[in-house]
């Protein structure tokens, strides 16, 4: 049996966690060395976009690279149309490394599979969340993370930010240790606004990662500092 690593036993459980939401290893190599990201999140659609075969052997190689790049966690999604299939694949993914978190869709069979995985000490993210009450499903099951899709909620004509804030309040209201992992982020402003409401875990694309550093005044200040340093030490001596 895989040893349980429940959130309450982890050092520094509270506090911000950022994940890079892509299976593109070139982007991992570009962004993970910044030290900004706690880890990476993937799913079969992201694997397809990056032309990575959705198989346990390929995901094992993918996870190995991420850990080499100092990721603390890698989230890999199980697949299958039955509880047994989801559980079987989920166990194989979890066996890759104790730092793997198994993602499971928050359907009825997905939740049943997640409960079985959690009972065996496997860390789980319930994903594909669109409704506020679904965070309570995740809290009741003991999932480590629950992943609502902010941008896609907006696409349904609802106010995604307001829904995420309500999810956070519901989660806090039942004293759950399940982290709300905000996904489908369309702008940096989504992150900063939700952070003011207590949400502290986000996964986003490399494009959003680039936007975090796209601050003209800061970049100009850095250029000015370097120019001044060169003027004062023209030979670039120490």
Secondary structure, DSSP 8 states (H G I E B T S, - for coil): ------GGGSTT-SS-EEEEE---HHHHHHHGGGS--SEEE--HHHHHHTT---SHHHHHHHHHHHHHTT-SEEEEE---SSHHHHHHHHHHHHTT-TTEEEEEE-SHHHHHHHHHHHHTT--EEEEEE-STTHHHHHHHHT-SEEEEBHHHHHHTTS-HHHHHHHHHHHHHHTT---EEEEBS---HHHHHHHHHTT--EEEE-HHHHHHHT--HHHHHHHHHHHHHHHHH-TT---
